[in-house]
Amino acid sequence: QEVKARASLALRCWCCLCSTWPDFVQCAMGFCCRVGVPVLVVLAALVAGVFQYVLQQPEYAEQAVRKLVTVGGIPESIWDHIQVVDKSAWSDIITKLNLGIAEGYMHGKINVDPLPFFLTLMNGTAVGTRRKEEGGALLGFIVKLLNLPNDLAAMMINMQTRERSTRVTKQHYDAGNDLYEVMLGPSMSYTCAYWKNASNLDQAQQNKFNLIYRKLEASPGMKVVDLGMGWGTAAAYMNDNGLDVTGVSLSEQQVKWASEHLTKPGLRFIWSDYRDHCEDPKYKGTYDRVYSIGMLEHVGYKNLAPFFKCVKALLKPDGLAVIHTIGEPDFVPASDPFLDTYIFPGAVIPALSSVMPAVEDLFIVEDFQNFGYDYAKTLAAWHENSKKFFAANPAAYTPEFQRMWEYYLKMCEALFELRINQLWHFVLSPRPAIRKGISRQS
């Protein structure tokens, strides 16, 4: 009788699957409760094996992809911007999603025009909003299921320890300065520019430096530390305005470049993990101002509280800190698999729900600003400069790398164009003080 009951329940589940998604979920949950955990594990393994086999067949994988496009509310015009050349790529798309598309494009299995592709994919769709709109429940479930291994790893393991943090510097920032010098231009600033009243990339980057300088409300002679520092050009700007600046970076090549090009009295660069700098007693409470431009994305949500404690430990009691970071509208424990694999290993864009609890009890938020749209313009300028570099130096990087780089820049441009990603400025003070207000660039 029990066997018959289970068989009947399983049959009803299949019927539910053919009707509505919520009915199927409710039915499947009842089935799981009845069969017990051991049987469930065996069934799950069998189902996973069957799905794996089926999705390796190009014709079934293509059908699955096209069905997801329909139920996810993605316009059919998406197919105007992507063409599968090698049919085996369909399996990569359905099993690896964006990573599969990116790798297919890198290796010539897919033709894609990245910017219009991503704008169509995410503009007003369940993919872009991550909300349970029409089709969003099923699509969201599948996306979460495929990303589950990465998300679970990020939740159980600290992906940004001292040892793991070196991955991104060695893979990305230490890859060589030839491309960066052309892509970034004279500012050598690899973070969002501030385009108000600017007509070109370098002016917009100088505006960004000036904006942060104003928010710091610094006076000549003050001691300042730049956590992250990049190639040191922001620190050089601060020094040109009379500040004594120490730049700290985990990237050996960035520190080397900055030391060779920028070092002078009152401006120095240290190759170090920011945590080591904070824990060194000789730096505790010695800085009038602290700022960090584009490093919080590499800190990781598990380390946000220690990071802000570090900032407070470095500051004098009447100091100020400015934190410049990309922001996410929703909490995510791990980065997009493509970005994590090829661009920024271990990086995770923070959400306000992660940042604000880490700031509470440590700082007063004096000012908050979001100018994320400016990053779309910045990325577009970087892409144009990158194209010029690759055209002038075709053998410097492989065709696969060049396509990967284009995909990365255009994907990120779309994310900022659609306001899915934002750019945040926090101005923080460690204790109450009389202030007229934080100055922004006029």
Contacts in CASP RR format, 6 or more apart in sequence:
PFRMAT RR
TARGET T0000
AUTHOR 0000-0000-0000
METHOD contacts of the structure
MODEL  1
QEVKARASLALRCWCCLCSTWPDFVQCAMGFCCRVGVPVLVVLAALVAGV
FQYVLQQPEYAEQAVRKLVTVGGIPESIWDHIQVVDKSAWSDIITKLNLG
IAEGYMHGKINVDPLPFFLTLMNGTAVGTRRKEEGGALLGFIVKLLNLPN
DLAAMMINMQTRERSTRVTKQHYDAGNDLYEVMLGPSMSYTCAYWKNASN
LDQAQQNKFNLIYRKLEASPGMKVVDLGMGWGTAAAYMNDNGLDVTGVSL
SEQQVKWASEHLTKPGLRFIWSDYRDHCEDPKYKGTYDRVYSIGMLEHVG
YKNLAPFFKCVKALLKPDGLAVIHTIGEPDFVPASDPFLDTYIFPGAVIP
ALSSVMPAVEDLFIVEDFQNFGYDYAKTLAAWHENSKKFFAANPAAYTPE
FQRMWEYYLKMCEALFELRINQLWHFVLSPRPAIRKGISRQS
5 34 0 8 1.000
6 31 0 8 1.000
6 34 0 8 1.000
6 35 0 8 1.000
9 27 0 8 1.000
9 30 0 8 1.000
9 31 0 8 1.000
9 34 0 8 1.000
10 31 0 8 1.000
12 27 0 8 1.000
13 24 0 8 1.000
13 27 0 8 1.000
13 28 0 8 1.000
13 31 0 8 1.000
16 23 0 8 1.000
16 24 0 8 1.000
16 26 0 8 1.000
16 27 0 8 1.000
16 28 0 8 1.000
17 24 0 8 1.000
21 137 0 8 1.000
21 138 0 8 1.000
22 137 0 8 1.000
32 40 0 8 1.000
35 43 0 8 1.000
52 95 0 8 1.000
54 60 0 8 1.000
55 61 0 8 1.000
55 64 0 8 1.000
55 91 0 8 1.000
55 94 0 8 1.000
55 95 0 8 1.000
56 91 0 8 1.000
57 91 0 8 1.000
58 87 0 8 1.000
58 88 0 8 1.000
58 90 0 8 1.000
58 91 0 8 1.000
61 90 0 8 1.000
61 91 0 8 1.000
61 93 0 8 1.000
61 94 0 8 1.000
61 95 0 8 1.000
62 84 0 8 1.000
62 87 0 8 1.000
62 90 0 8 1.000
64 94 0 8 1.000
65 90 0 8 1.000
65 93 0 8 1.000
65 94 0 8 1.000
68 74 0 8 1.000
68 94 0 8 1.000
68 139 0 8 1.000
68 142 0 8 1.000
69 76 0 8 1.000
69 78 0 8 1.000
71 135 0 8 1.000
71 136 0 8 1.000
71 138 0 8 1.000
71 139 0 8 1.000
72 125 0 8 1.000
72 126 0 8 1.000
72 127 0 8 1.000
72 134 0 8 1.000
72 135 0 8 1.000
72 136 0 8 1.000
72 138 0 8 1.000
72 139 0 8 1.000
73 125 0 8 1.000
73 126 0 8 1.000
73 133 0 8 1.000
73 134 0 8 1.000
73 135 0 8 1.000
73 136 0 8 1.000
74 120 0 8 1.000
74 121 0 8 1.000
74 125 0 8 1.000
74 127 0 8 1.000
75 120 0 8 1.000
75 125 0 8 1.000
77 120 0 8 1.000
78 117 0 8 1.000
78 120 0 8 1.000
78 121 0 8 1.000
80 116 0 8 1.000
80 120 0 8 1.000
81 112 0 8 1.000
81 113 0 8 1.000
81 116 0 8 1.000
81 117 0 8 1.000
81 120 0 8 1.000
82 101 0 8 1.000
82 110 0 8 1.000
82 111 0 8 1.000
82 112 0 8 1.000
82 113 0 8 1.000
82 117 0 8 1.000
83 110 0 8 1.000
83 111 0 8 1.000
83 112 0 8 1.000
84 90 0 8 1.000
84 93 0 8 1.000
84 109 0 8 1.000
84 110 0 8 1.000
85 108 0 8 1.000
85 109 0 8 1.000
85 110 0 8 1.000
85 111 0 8 1.000
86 104 0 8 1.000
86 108 0 8 1.000
86 109 0 8 1.000
86 110 0 8 1.000
88 109 0 8 1.000
89 100 0 8 1.000
89 104 0 8 1.000
89 109 0 8 1.000
89 110 0 8 1.000
92 100 0 8 1.000
92 101 0 8 1.000
92 103 0 8 1.000
92 104 0 8 1.000
92 109 0 8 1.000
93 100 0 8 1.000
93 101 0 8 1.000
95 146 0 8 1.000
96 103 0 8 1.000
96 146 0 8 1.000
96 337 0 8 1.000
97 143 0 8 1.000
97 146 0 8 1.000
97 147 0 8 1.000
97 337 0 8 1.000
98 336 0 8 1.000
98 337 0 8 1.000
98 338 0 8 1.000
98 411 0 8 1.000
99 336 0 8 1.000
99 337 0 8 1.000
99 338 0 8 1.000
99 341 0 8 1.000
100 338 0 8 1.000
101 110 0 8 1.000
101 112 0 8 1.000
102 338 0 8 1.000
102 342 0 8 1.000
102 404 0 8 1.000
102 407 0 8 1.000
103 109 0 8 1.000
103 338 0 8 1.000
104 110 0 8 1.000
105 111 0 8 1.000
105 112 0 8 1.000
105 114 0 8 1.000
105 403 0 8 1.000
105 407 0 8 1.000
106 400 0 8 1.000
106 403 0 8 1.000
106 404 0 8 1.000
106 407 0 8 1.000
107 400 0 8 1.000
108 403 0 8 1.000
112 407 0 8 1.000
114 406 0 8 1.000
114 407 0 8 1.000
114 410 0 8 1.000
114 411 0 8 1.000
114 414 0 8 1.000
115 410 0 8 1.000
115 413 0 8 1.000
115 414 0 8 1.000
118 410 0 8 1.000
118 411 0 8 1.000
118 414 0 8 1.000
118 415 0 8 1.000
119 414 0 8 1.000
119 417 0 8 1.000
119 418 0 8 1.000
121 127 0 8 1.000
121 128 0 8 1.000
122 128 0 8 1.000
122 414 0 8 1.000
122 415 0 8 1.000
122 418 0 8 1.000
122 420 0 8 1.000
123 418 0 8 1.000
125 133 0 8 1.000
126 132 0 8 1.000
126 133 0 8 1.000
126 134 0 8 1.000
126 135 0 8 1.000
126 136 0 8 1.000
126 139 0 8 1.000
126 140 0 8 1.000
127 139 0 8 1.000
127 143 0 8 1.000
128 418 0 8 1.000
128 420 0 8 1.000
130 140 0 8 1.000
130 329 0 8 1.000
130 330 0 8 1.000
144 151 0 8 1.000
147 334 0 8 1.000
147 337 0 8 1.000
150 334 0 8 1.000
150 337 0 8 1.000
150 340 0 8 1.000
151 332 0 8 1.000
151 333 0 8 1.000
151 334 0 8 1.000
153 159 0 8 1.000
153 334 0 8 1.000
154 333 0 8 1.000
154 334 0 8 1.000
154 348 0 8 1.000
155 333 0 8 1.000
158 164 0 8 1.000
158 302 0 8 1.000
158 303 0 8 1.000
159 300 0 8 1.000
159 302 0 8 1.000
159 334 0 8 1.000
159 346 0 8 1.000
159 348 0 8 1.000
160 298 0 8 1.000
160 299 0 8 1.000
160 300 0 8 1.000
160 302 0 8 1.000
160 303 0 8 1.000
160 346 0 8 1.000
160 348 0 8 1.000
162 273 0 8 1.000
162 275 0 8 1.000
162 276 0 8 1.000
164 346 0 8 1.000
165 250 0 8 1.000
165 273 0 8 1.000
165 298 0 8 1.000
166 250 0 8 1.000
167 345 0 8 1.000
167 346 0 8 1.000
168 298 0 8 1.000
168 344 0 8 1.000
168 345 0 8 1.000
168 346 0 8 1.000
168 347 0 8 1.000
169 249 0 8 1.000
169 250 0 8 1.000
169 251 0 8 1.000
169 252 0 8 1.000
169 254 0 8 1.000
171 345 0 8 1.000
172 343 0 8 1.000
172 344 0 8 1.000
172 345 0 8 1.000
173 230 0 8 1.000
173 251 0 8 1.000
173 253 0 8 1.000
173 254 0 8 1.000
174 251 0 8 1.000
174 252 0 8 1.000
174 253 0 8 1.000
174 254 0 8 1.000
176 253 0 8 1.000
177 231 0 8 1.000
177 253 0 8 1.000
177 257 0 8 1.000
178 389 0 8 1.000
178 393 0 8 1.000
178 396 0 8 1.000
179 386 0 8 1.000
179 389 0 8 1.000
179 396 0 8 1.000
179 397 0 8 1.000
180 188 0 8 1.000
180 190 0 8 1.000
180 231 0 8 1.000
181 188 0 8 1.000
182 385 0 8 1.000
182 386 0 8 1.000
182 388 0 8 1.000
182 389 0 8 1.000
183 382 0 8 1.000
183 385 0 8 1.000
183 386 0 8 1.000
183 389 0 8 1.000
184 190 0 8 1.000
184 231 0 8 1.000
184 382 0 8 1.000
184 385 0 8 1.000
185 201 0 8 1.000
185 202 0 8 1.000
185 385 0 8 1.000
186 202 0 8 1.000
187 193 0 8 1.000
187 201 0 8 1.000
187 202 0 8 1.000
187 205 0 8 1.000
187 206 0 8 1.000
187 209 0 8 1.000
187 233 0 8 1.000
188 230 0 8 1.000
188 231 0 8 1.000
188 232 0 8 1.000
188 233 0 8 1.000
188 257 0 8 1.000
189 205 0 8 1.000
189 208 0 8 1.000
189 209 0 8 1.000
189 230 0 8 1.000
189 231 0 8 1.000
189 233 0 8 1.000
189 234 0 8 1.000
189 293 0 8 1.000
190 230 0 8 1.000
190 231 0 8 1.000
191 208 0 8 1.000
191 293 0 8 1.000
191 294 0 8 1.000
191 324 0 8 1.000
192 208 0 8 1.000
192 324 0 8 1.000
192 326 0 8 1.000
192 371 0 8 1.000
192 372 0 8 1.000
192 374 0 8 1.000
192 375 0 8 1.000
192 378 0 8 1.000
192 423 0 8 1.000
193 201 0 8 1.000
193 204 0 8 1.000
193 205 0 8 1.000
193 207 0 8 1.000
193 208 0 8 1.000
193 374 0 8 1.000
193 377 0 8 1.000
193 378 0 8 1.000
193 381 0 8 1.000
194 204 0 8 1.000
194 205 0 8 1.000
194 207 0 8 1.000
194 208 0 8 1.000
194 211 0 8 1.000
194 371 0 8 1.000
194 374 0 8 1.000
194 441 0 8 1.000
195 204 0 8 1.000
195 207 0 8 1.000
195 374 0 8 1.000
195 377 0 8 1.000
195 378 0 8 1.000
196 207 0 8 1.000
196 441 0 8 1.000
197 207 0 8 1.000
198 204 0 8 1.000
198 206 0 8 1.000
198 207 0 8 1.000
200 381 0 8 1.000
201 378 0 8 1.000
201 381 0 8 1.000
201 382 0 8 1.000
201 385 0 8 1.000
204 374 0 8 1.000
204 377 0 8 1.000
204 378 0 8 1.000
205 233 0 8 1.000
206 237 0 8 1.000
207 441 0 8 1.000
208 234 0 8 1.000
208 293 0 8 1.000
208 324 0 8 1.000
209 233 0 8 1.000
209 234 0 8 1.000
209 237 0 8 1.000
209 238 0 8 1.000
210 237 0 8 1.000
210 441 0 8 1.000
211 425 0 8 1.000
211 440 0 8 1.000
211 441 0 8 1.000
212 234 0 8 1.000
212 291 0 8 1.000
212 293 0 8 1.000
212 322 0 8 1.000
212 324 0 8 1.000
212 425 0 8 1.000
213 237 0 8 1.000
213 238 0 8 1.000
213 241 0 8 1.000
214 438 0 8 1.000
214 439 0 8 1.000
214 440 0 8 1.000
214 441 0 8 1.000
215 320 0 8 1.000
215 322 0 8 1.000
215 367 0 8 1.000
215 425 0 8 1.000
215 427 0 8 1.000
215 438 0 8 1.000
215 439 0 8 1.000
215 440 0 8 1.000
216 224 0 8 1.000
216 238 0 8 1.000
216 289 0 8 1.000
216 291 0 8 1.000
216 320 0 8 1.000
216 322 0 8 1.000
217 320 0 8 1.000
217 435 0 8 1.000
217 438 0 8 1.000
217 439 0 8 1.000
218 224 0 8 1.000
218 238 0 8 1.000
218 241 0 8 1.000
218 243 0 8 1.000
218 288 0 8 1.000
218 289 0 8 1.000
220 241 0 8 1.000
220 242 0 8 1.000
220 243 0 8 1.000
221 242 0 8 1.000
221 243 0 8 1.000
221 244 0 8 1.000
222 243 0 8 1.000
222 244 0 8 1.000
222 288 0 8 1.000
222 289 0 8 1.000
223 243 0 8 1.000
223 244 0 8 1.000
223 246 0 8 1.000
223 286 0 8 1.000
223 287 0 8 1.000
223 288 0 8 1.000
223 289 0 8 1.000
224 235 0 8 1.000
224 238 0 8 1.000
224 243 0 8 1.000
224 244 0 8 1.000
224 245 0 8 1.000
224 246 0 8 1.000
224 287 0 8 1.000
224 288 0 8 1.000
224 289 0 8 1.000
224 290 0 8 1.000
224 291 0 8 1.000
225 245 0 8 1.000
225 246 0 8 1.000
225 247 0 8 1.000
225 248 0 8 1.000
225 277 0 8 1.000
225 283 0 8 1.000
225 287 0 8 1.000
225 289 0 8 1.000
225 290 0 8 1.000
225 291 0 8 1.000
225 314 0 8 1.000
226 232 0 8 1.000
226 234 0 8 1.000
226 235 0 8 1.000
226 238 0 8 1.000
226 245 0 8 1.000
226 246 0 8 1.000
226 247 0 8 1.000
226 248 0 8 1.000
226 291 0 8 1.000
226 292 0 8 1.000
226 293 0 8 1.000
227 247 0 8 1.000
227 248 0 8 1.000
227 274 0 8 1.000
227 277 0 8 1.000
227 290 0 8 1.000
227 291 0 8 1.000
227 292 0 8 1.000
227 295 0 8 1.000
227 311 0 8 1.000
228 247 0 8 1.000
228 248 0 8 1.000
228 249 0 8 1.000
228 250 0 8 1.000
228 274 0 8 1.000
228 292 0 8 1.000
228 293 0 8 1.000
228 294 0 8 1.000
228 295 0 8 1.000
229 235 0 8 1.000
229 247 0 8 1.000
229 248 0 8 1.000
229 249 0 8 1.000
229 254 0 8 1.000
229 255 0 8 1.000
229 258 0 8 1.000
229 269 0 8 1.000
230 249 0 8 1.000
230 251 0 8 1.000
230 254 0 8 1.000
230 258 0 8 1.000
230 293 0 8 1.000
231 254 0 8 1.000
231 257 0 8 1.000
231 258 0 8 1.000
232 247 0 8 1.000
232 254 0 8 1.000
232 258 0 8 1.000
232 262 0 8 1.000
232 269 0 8 1.000
233 258 0 8 1.000
233 262 0 8 1.000
234 291 0 8 1.000
234 293 0 8 1.000
235 245 0 8 1.000
235 246 0 8 1.000
235 247 0 8 1.000
235 258 0 8 1.000
235 262 0 8 1.000
235 267 0 8 1.000
235 269 0 8 1.000
236 245 0 8 1.000
236 262 0 8 1.000
236 267 0 8 1.000
238 245 0 8 1.000
239 245 0 8 1.000
239 264 0 8 1.000
239 266 0 8 1.000
239 267 0 8 1.000
243 289 0 8 1.000
244 266 0 8 1.000
244 267 0 8 1.000
245 266 0 8 1.000
245 267 0 8 1.000
245 268 0 8 1.000
246 268 0 8 1.000
246 269 0 8 1.000
246 270 0 8 1.000
247 258 0 8 1.000
247 268 0 8 1.000
247 269 0 8 1.000
247 270 0 8 1.000
248 269 0 8 1.000
248 270 0 8 1.000
248 272 0 8 1.000
248 274 0 8 1.000
248 277 0 8 1.000
249 255 0 8 1.000
249 258 0 8 1.000
249 269 0 8 1.000
249 270 0 8 1.000
249 271 0 8 1.000
249 272 0 8 1.000
250 271 0 8 1.000
250 272 0 8 1.000
250 273 0 8 1.000
250 274 0 8 1.000
251 271 0 8 1.000
252 271 0 8 1.000
255 269 0 8 1.000
255 270 0 8 1.000
255 271 0 8 1.000
258 269 0 8 1.000
259 269 0 8 1.000
262 269 0 8 1.000
263 269 0 8 1.000
270 277 0 8 1.000
274 295 0 8 1.000
274 307 0 8 1.000
274 310 0 8 1.000
275 306 0 8 1.000
275 310 0 8 1.000
277 283 0 8 1.000
277 314 0 8 1.000
278 284 0 8 1.000
278 310 0 8 1.000
278 311 0 8 1.000
278 313 0 8 1.000
278 314 0 8 1.000
283 314 0 8 1.000
284 313 0 8 1.000
284 314 0 8 1.000
285 313 0 8 1.000
285 314 0 8 1.000
285 315 0 8 1.000
285 316 0 8 1.000
286 314 0 8 1.000
286 316 0 8 1.000
287 314 0 8 1.000
287 315 0 8 1.000
287 316 0 8 1.000
287 319 0 8 1.000
288 315 0 8 1.000
288 316 0 8 1.000
288 319 0 8 1.000
289 315 0 8 1.000
289 319 0 8 1.000
289 320 0 8 1.000
289 321 0 8 1.000
289 322 0 8 1.000
290 311 0 8 1.000
290 314 0 8 1.000
290 315 0 8 1.000
290 319 0 8 1.000
290 320 0 8 1.000
290 321 0 8 1.000
290 322 0 8 1.000
291 321 0 8 1.000
291 322 0 8 1.000
291 323 0 8 1.000
291 324 0 8 1.000
292 311 0 8 1.000
292 321 0 8 1.000
292 322 0 8 1.000
292 323 0 8 1.000
292 324 0 8 1.000
292 325 0 8 1.000
293 324 0 8 1.000
294 324 0 8 1.000
294 325 0 8 1.000
294 326 0 8 1.000
295 325 0 8 1.000
296 304 0 8 1.000
296 307 0 8 1.000
296 323 0 8 1.000
296 325 0 8 1.000
296 350 0 8 1.000
296 355 0 8 1.000
297 325 0 8 1.000
297 326 0 8 1.000
297 344 0 8 1.000
297 347 0 8 1.000
297 348 0 8 1.000
297 349 0 8 1.000
297 350 0 8 1.000
298 344 0 8 1.000
298 346 0 8 1.000
298 347 0 8 1.000
299 307 0 8 1.000
299 350 0 8 1.000
300 346 0 8 1.000
300 347 0 8 1.000
300 348 0 8 1.000
300 350 0 8 1.000
301 331 0 8 1.000
301 333 0 8 1.000
301 348 0 8 1.000
301 350 0 8 1.000
301 354 0 8 1.000
304 350 0 8 1.000
304 354 0 8 1.000
304 355 0 8 1.000
304 358 0 8 1.000
305 357 0 8 1.000
305 358 0 8 1.000
307 358 0 8 1.000
308 358 0 8 1.000
308 359 0 8 1.000
308 362 0 8 1.000
308 363 0 8 1.000
308 428 0 8 1.000
309 362 0 8 1.000
311 321 0 8 1.000
311 323 0 8 1.000
311 428 0 8 1.000
312 362 0 8 1.000
312 363 0 8 1.000
312 430 0 8 1.000
315 321 0 8 1.000
315 430 0 8 1.000
317 430 0 8 1.000
317 431 0 8 1.000
318 431 0 8 1.000
318 433 0 8 1.000
319 429 0 8 1.000
319 430 0 8 1.000
320 366 0 8 1.000
320 427 0 8 1.000
320 428 0 8 1.000
320 429 0 8 1.000
321 363 0 8 1.000
321 426 0 8 1.000
321 427 0 8 1.000
321 428 0 8 1.000
321 429 0 8 1.000
321 430 0 8 1.000
322 425 0 8 1.000
322 426 0 8 1.000
322 427 0 8 1.000
322 428 0 8 1.000
323 424 0 8 1.000
323 425 0 8 1.000
323 426 0 8 1.000
323 428 0 8 1.000
324 423 0 8 1.000
324 424 0 8 1.000
324 425 0 8 1.000
325 349 0 8 1.000
325 350 0 8 1.000
325 355 0 8 1.000
325 423 0 8 1.000
325 424 0 8 1.000
325 426 0 8 1.000
326 349 0 8 1.000
326 375 0 8 1.000
326 421 0 8 1.000
326 422 0 8 1.000
326 423 0 8 1.000
326 424 0 8 1.000
327 349 0 8 1.000
327 350 0 8 1.000
327 351 0 8 1.000
327 352 0 8 1.000
327 421 0 8 1.000
327 422 0 8 1.000
327 423 0 8 1.000
327 424 0 8 1.000
328 349 0 8 1.000
328 350 0 8 1.000
328 351 0 8 1.000
328 421 0 8 1.000
328 422 0 8 1.000
329 351 0 8 1.000
329 420 0 8 1.000
329 422 0 8 1.000
330 351 0 8 1.000
331 351 0 8 1.000
331 353 0 8 1.000
331 354 0 8 1.000
332 348 0 8 1.000
332 349 0 8 1.000
332 351 0 8 1.000
333 348 0 8 1.000
334 340 0 8 1.000
334 346 0 8 1.000
334 348 0 8 1.000
335 344 0 8 1.000
335 346 0 8 1.000
335 347 0 8 1.000
335 348 0 8 1.000
335 349 0 8 1.000
338 407 0 8 1.000
338 408 0 8 1.000
338 411 0 8 1.000
339 347 0 8 1.000
339 408 0 8 1.000
340 346 0 8 1.000
340 347 0 8 1.000
342 404 0 8 1.000
342 408 0 8 1.000
343 408 0 8 1.000
349 421 0 8 1.000
355 426 0 8 1.000
359 365 0 8 1.000
359 426 0 8 1.000
359 428 0 8 1.000
362 428 0 8 1.000
362 430 0 8 1.000
363 428 0 8 1.000
363 429 0 8 1.000
363 430 0 8 1.000
364 428 0 8 1.000
364 429 0 8 1.000
364 430 0 8 1.000
364 431 0 8 1.000
364 432 0 8 1.000
365 426 0 8 1.000
365 427 0 8 1.000
365 428 0 8 1.000
366 427 0 8 1.000
366 428 0 8 1.000
366 429 0 8 1.000
366 435 0 8 1.000
366 437 0 8 1.000
366 438 0 8 1.000
367 425 0 8 1.000
367 426 0 8 1.000
367 427 0 8 1.000
367 437 0 8 1.000
367 438 0 8 1.000
367 440 0 8 1.000
368 424 0 8 1.000
368 425 0 8 1.000
368 426 0 8 1.000
368 427 0 8 1.000
369 424 0 8 1.000
369 425 0 8 1.000
369 440 0 8 1.000
370 422 0 8 1.000
370 423 0 8 1.000
370 424 0 8 1.000
370 425 0 8 1.000
371 423 0 8 1.000
371 425 0 8 1.000
372 416 0 8 1.000
372 419 0 8 1.000
372 421 0 8 1.000
372 422 0 8 1.000
372 423 0 8 1.000
373 416 0 8 1.000
373 417 0 8 1.000
373 419 0 8 1.000
374 423 0 8 1.000
375 412 0 8 1.000
375 413 0 8 1.000
375 416 0 8 1.000
375 421 0 8 1.000
375 423 0 8 1.000
376 413 0 8 1.000
376 414 0 8 1.000
376 416 0 8 1.000
376 417 0 8 1.000
379 409 0 8 1.000
379 410 0 8 1.000
379 412 0 8 1.000
379 413 0 8 1.000
379 416 0 8 1.000
380 413 0 8 1.000
382 409 0 8 1.000
383 406 0 8 1.000
383 409 0 8 1.000
383 410 0 8 1.000
383 413 0 8 1.000
386 405 0 8 1.000
386 406 0 8 1.000
386 409 0 8 1.000
387 406 0 8 1.000
389 396 0 8 1.000
390 396 0 8 1.000
390 397 0 8 1.000
390 402 0 8 1.000
390 405 0 8 1.000
397 405 0 8 1.000
412 421 0 8 1.000
415 421 0 8 1.000
416 422 0 8 1.000
416 423 0 8 1.000
427 438 0 8 1.000
429 435 0 8 1.000
END
